[in-house]
Amino acid sequence: MTPEKEEYLFKTYPIFDRNHERFSTGFDCEDGWFNIVEGLGRRLTLTVKVNELKVIGIREKFGGLVIDVEYHDDNWSDQNIDSILRAFYDSSLYTCERCGADKKPTESHCKLMNALHPNPRD
């Protein structure tokens, strides 16, 4: 993701813990998922009380958005939060990571990237 978009997300949504080591390289996905990540930040900010939960990493794995979270209390978990995280993961399966175009979840990530974006990554 571009540094400008990352900076916007960190400043706008403090739930993204920029000081955590997993965010040392920023958001490990491309700009096509920016709207998904922003929606996640907005939704969690409205849902979670301050310091109950922090997002400590965002990355792509096997064509889906992986959201790493850290709960303030290791024994605390919330099915509502789990379903929110799952919904944003599911959304990423239908969205091209590079450009944000719609895709079928059954298309392989590499196949779609090659079809929509024939030039290899720099």
Secondary structure, DSSP 8 states (H G I E B T S, - for coil): --HHHHHHHHHH-TTB-TTSGGGTT--BS-GGGHHHHHHHHHHHHHHS-TTTEEEEEEEEETTEEEEEEEESSTT---HHHHHHHHHHHHHHHTB-TTT--B--TTS-HHHHHHHH--S---
